[in-house]
Amino acid sequence: MDEIVKVIKNNVLFKNMNEEEIKTVLKCSNAVIENFGDQQILFERDTKVSRLGIVIEGELNLVSHKYNGTRVIVTTLEKNDLFGEALIFSTTNFSPYDLVSSGNSKALLIPYRVFSNMCSNSCTFHNQLITNMLTILSDKIVMLNSKMRILNGETLKDRIAIYLLSLHKRSNSKIFDLPMNRQELAEFLNVKRPSLSRELSNMQRENIIEIYRSTVKILNIEKLRQLAD
């Protein structure tokens, strides 16, 4: 367990907790380590999720199924990423996706009851764990609300403008780096990559923005704000 703790100690779930406190929480919660083979399913769509997990080794894919049978990777989870944290507290707590191992992987699985049943010793670090989980869920709500506002843009140019203004606000600068590559940004905005690249090129020709690799410079912030309104 010592090696596992070294992997997860920087996870936001264990913020402000030392290694001994993390070990105690894992023992108290009956957390387990499980290994998965390539393409092994951790949980399927429409099944109940009662444990959250942390990737220890390898990668896991959240997979969506379209009505025509096509499988789409929604996101890839890597070392120290959390999964299942929102589902375990949901009134339905049924997964909308399959969670599938990509290659051999290992995950730490923690039963949800550690967050709903207080430790008999009222440990301060147990309180910290619950506080950290509330922060994680709150941040996710803020992120989803932000994404919803972006996707509500009537045109792709509007969506790009709203997204770039959010990065401008976060960095407090007109020059900043995109946190996603072009393909990831296209998926985030729910468009094809060529359409995104074409619109970004149009915005450069209109002297609204300037892009060099992953760096964006806002040239006309008023125009961006008009597009975002």
C-alpha positions as CSV (number, residue, x, y, z in Angstrom):
1,M,0.0,0.0,0.0
2,D,3.0,2.3,0.6
3,E,3.7,2.5,-3.2
4,I,0.0,3.1,-3.9
5,V,-0.1,6.0,-1.5
6,K,3.0,7.6,-3.2
7,V,1.0,7.6,-6.5
8,I,-2.2,9.1,-5.1
9,K,-0.9,11.5,-2.4
10,N,-1.1,14.4,-4.8
11,N,-4.6,13.6,-5.9
12,V,-7.0,16.4,-5.0
13,L,-9.1,13.9,-3.1
14,F,-6.3,13.7,-0.5
15,K,-5.4,17.4,-0.3
16,N,-4.0,18.5,3.1
17,M,-3.6,14.9,4.2
18,N,-0.3,13.2,4.9
19,E,0.6,9.6,3.9
20,E,-0.3,8.1,7.2
21,E,-3.7,9.7,7.2
22,I,-4.3,8.5,3.6
23,K,-3.3,4.9,4.6
24,T,-5.8,5.1,7.6
25,V,-8.6,6.3,5.4
26,L,-8.0,3.5,2.8
27,K,-8.0,0.9,5.5
28,C,-11.1,2.4,7.1
29,S,-13.0,2.4,3.8
30,N,-11.9,-1.2,2.8
31,A,-10.4,0.2,-0.4
32,V,-8.9,-2.4,-2.7
33,I,-6.5,-2.6,-5.6
34,E,-7.7,-4.4,-8.7
35,N,-5.9,-5.3,-11.9
36,F,-7.5,-5.3,-15.3
37,G,-6.6,-6.8,-18.6
38,D,-6.8,-5.2,-22.0
39,Q,-10.4,-4.3,-23.0
40,Q,-11.7,-5.6,-19.6
41,I,-14.8,-3.7,-18.5
42,L,-14.7,-2.2,-15.0
43,F,-18.4,-1.2,-15.2
44,E,-21.0,-1.2,-18.0
45,R,-23.5,1.4,-19.1
46,D,-26.7,1.3,-17.1
47,T,-25.1,-0.6,-14.2
48,K,-25.0,0.8,-10.6
49,V,-21.7,2.4,-9.5
50,S,-21.0,2.2,-5.8
51,R,-17.3,2.8,-5.7
52,L,-15.1,5.6,-6.9
53,G,-11.7,4.8,-8.3
54,I,-8.2,6.2,-9.0
55,V,-6.1,5.0,-11.9
56,I,-2.8,3.6,-10.5
57,E,-1.3,2.2,-13.7
58,G,-2.3,2.2,-17.4
59,E,-5.2,3.9,-19.0
60,L,-9.0,3.6,-18.8
61,N,-11.5,4.7,-21.5
62,L,-15.0,6.0,-20.9
63,V,-16.9,4.7,-23.9
64,S,-20.2,5.8,-25.3
65,H,-22.4,3.8,-27.6
66,K,-24.4,5.6,-30.4
67,Y,-27.7,4.3,-31.6
68,N,-26.0,2.9,-34.7
69,G,-23.7,0.8,-32.6
70,T,-20.6,3.0,-33.0
71,R,-18.4,3.1,-30.0
72,V,-17.0,6.6,-29.1
73,I,-14.2,7.2,-26.6
74,V,-15.6,10.1,-24.4
75,T,-12.4,10.6,-22.5
76,T,-9.2,8.7,-21.5
77,L,-8.3,8.4,-17.8
78,E,-4.6,8.3,-17.0
79,K,-2.5,7.7,-13.8
80,N,-4.0,9.4,-10.7
81,D,-7.2,10.4,-12.5
82,L,-10.5,9.9,-10.5
83,F,-13.6,8.1,-11.9
84,G,-17.1,7.5,-10.6
85,E,-17.0,10.3,-8.1
86,A,-20.2,11.9,-9.4
87,L,-22.1,8.7,-10.0
88,I,-21.8,7.3,-6.4
89,F,-23.8,10.2,-5.0
90,S,-26.4,10.3,-7.7
91,T,-30.0,9.2,-6.9
92,T,-29.8,7.0,-10.0
93,N,-26.1,6.2,-9.8
94,F,-26.3,4.2,-13.1
95,S,-23.4,4.8,-15.5
96,P,-24.2,6.4,-18.9
97,Y,-20.9,4.9,-20.2
98,D,-18.8,1.8,-20.2
99,L,-15.4,2.1,-18.4
100,V,-12.9,-0.1,-20.3
101,S,-9.2,-0.8,-19.7
102,S,-6.9,0.2,-22.5
103,G,-4.1,-2.3,-22.2
104,N,-3.3,-3.7,-18.7
105,S,-4.2,-1.4,-15.9
106,K,-4.5,-1.1,-12.2
107,A,-7.0,0.9,-10.1
108,L,-7.7,1.7,-6.5
109,L,-11.4,1.3,-5.7
110,I,-13.0,3.1,-2.7
111,P,-16.5,2.3,-1.5
112,Y,-18.7,5.3,-1.3
113,R,-19.7,4.7,2.3
114,V,-16.5,6.3,3.5
115,F,-18.0,9.6,2.5
116,S,-21.4,9.1,4.0
117,N,-20.5,7.4,7.3
118,M,-18.4,9.4,9.7
119,C,-15.5,7.6,11.4
120,S,-16.3,6.5,14.9
121,N,-13.2,8.4,16.1
122,S,-14.3,11.6,14.3
123,C,-10.9,11.9,12.7
124,T,-10.1,15.3,11.4
125,F,-8.6,13.8,8.3
126,H,-11.9,12.0,7.6
127,N,-13.5,15.4,7.7
128,Q,-10.8,16.7,5.3
129,L,-11.6,13.8,2.9
130,I,-15.3,14.8,2.8
131,T,-14.4,18.4,2.3
132,N,-12.1,17.5,-0.6
133,M,-14.8,15.5,-2.2
134,L,-17.3,18.4,-2.0
135,T,-14.7,20.6,-3.6
136,I,-14.2,18.1,-6.5
137,L,-17.9,17.9,-7.1
138,S,-18.4,21.7,-6.9
139,D,-15.5,22.2,-9.4
140,K,-17.1,19.7,-11.7
141,I,-20.5,21.6,-11.6
142,V,-18.8,24.9,-12.3
143,M,-16.9,23.3,-15.3
144,L,-20.1,21.8,-16.7
145,N,-22.0,25.1,-16.3
146,S,-19.1,26.8,-18.2
147,K,-19.2,24.2,-20.9
148,M,-23.0,24.5,-21.2
149,R,-22.6,28.3,-21.7
150,I,-20.0,27.7,-24.4
151,L,-22.2,25.1,-26.3
152,N,-25.1,27.4,-26.2
153,G,-23.3,29.7,-28.6
154,E,-25.4,29.9,-31.8
155,T,-22.4,29.4,-34.2
156,L,-19.0,27.8,-33.9
157,K,-17.4,31.2,-33.9
158,D,-19.6,32.2,-31.0
159,R,-18.5,29.1,-29.1
160,I,-14.8,29.8,-29.8
161,A,-15.2,33.4,-28.6
162,I,-16.9,32.4,-25.3
163,Y,-14.2,29.7,-24.7
164,L,-11.3,32.1,-25.5
165,L,-12.8,34.8,-23.2
166,S,-13.0,32.3,-20.4
167,L,-9.2,31.5,-20.8
168,H,-8.5,35.3,-21.0
169,K,-10.4,35.8,-17.7
170,R,-8.6,32.9,-16.1
171,S,-5.1,34.0,-17.2
172,N,-5.8,37.7,-16.8
173,S,-3.9,38.2,-20.0
174,K,-4.5,38.6,-23.8
175,I,-1.8,36.0,-24.5
176,F,-2.3,32.5,-23.1
177,D,-1.8,28.8,-24.0
178,L,-4.6,26.6,-25.0
179,P,-4.9,23.7,-22.4
180,M,-6.1,21.3,-25.2
181,N,-4.7,20.3,-28.5
182,R,-6.8,21.0,-31.7
183,Q,-8.5,17.6,-31.7
184,E,-9.4,17.8,-28.0
185,L,-10.8,21.3,-28.4
186,A,-12.9,20.2,-31.4
187,E,-14.4,17.4,-29.3
188,F,-15.0,19.8,-26.4
189,L,-16.8,22.2,-28.8
190,N,-18.7,19.2,-30.4
191,V,-17.4,19.9,-33.9
192,K,-15.1,18.3,-36.5
193,R,-11.5,19.3,-36.3
194,P,-11.4,20.7,-39.9
195,S,-14.4,22.9,-39.1
196,L,-12.6,24.2,-36.0
197,S,-9.3,24.9,-37.9
198,R,-11.2,26.7,-40.6
199,E,-13.0,29.0,-38.2
200,L,-9.8,29.7,-36.3
201,S,-8.2,30.7,-39.6
202,N,-11.1,32.9,-40.4
203,M,-10.8,34.7,-37.0
204,Q,-7.1,35.2,-37.7
205,R,-7.8,36.7,-41.1
206,E,-10.3,39.0,-39.4
207,N,-7.6,40.1,-37.0
208,I,-9.7,39.0,-34.0
209,I,-7.0,36.6,-32.7
210,E,-3.5,35.4,-33.6
211,I,-2.5,31.8,-33.0
212,Y,1.0,30.3,-33.0
213,R,1.0,26.6,-32.2
214,S,-0.8,26.4,-28.8
215,T,-0.5,30.1,-28.0
216,V,-3.3,32.5,-28.6
217,K,-3.1,36.3,-28.7
218,I,-6.3,38.3,-28.6
219,L,-6.1,41.2,-31.0
220,N,-9.7,42.5,-30.8
221,I,-11.3,41.7,-27.5
222,E,-14.3,43.9,-28.2
223,K,-15.1,41.8,-31.2
224,L,-14.8,38.6,-29.2
225,R,-17.2,40.0,-26.6
226,Q,-19.7,40.9,-29.3
227,L,-19.5,37.3,-30.6
228,A,-19.9,35.9,-27.1
229,D,-23.0,38.0,-26.2
